[in-house]
C-alpha cells in the first residue's frame, strides 16, 4: 500500500488542489498504470475465453517437440 502525505490547497474554503511529494506521485502513477494494465488483461481474457484453445501438450505433439 502506498503511504501518501498530501498537502491540500483550498479556494474559498473548499479543497481544490492536492500536492504530493514527487516520490509518492511517481509511485501512485506507476500503481495506476499497473491497474490499467490489469483491467485491460482481464478484458482480453474475458474476450478470449469464448475462443477454442489447444493444449500445450497437443501443440508439442503436433510440432514433434
PyMOL commands that set and color helices and strands:
alter all, ss='L'
color gray80, all
select helices_A, chain A and resi 22-48+56-62
alter helices_A, ss='H'
color red, helices_A
select strands_A, chain A and resi 7-11+14-19
alter strands_A, ss='S'
color yellow, strands_A
deselect
rebuild
show_as cartoon
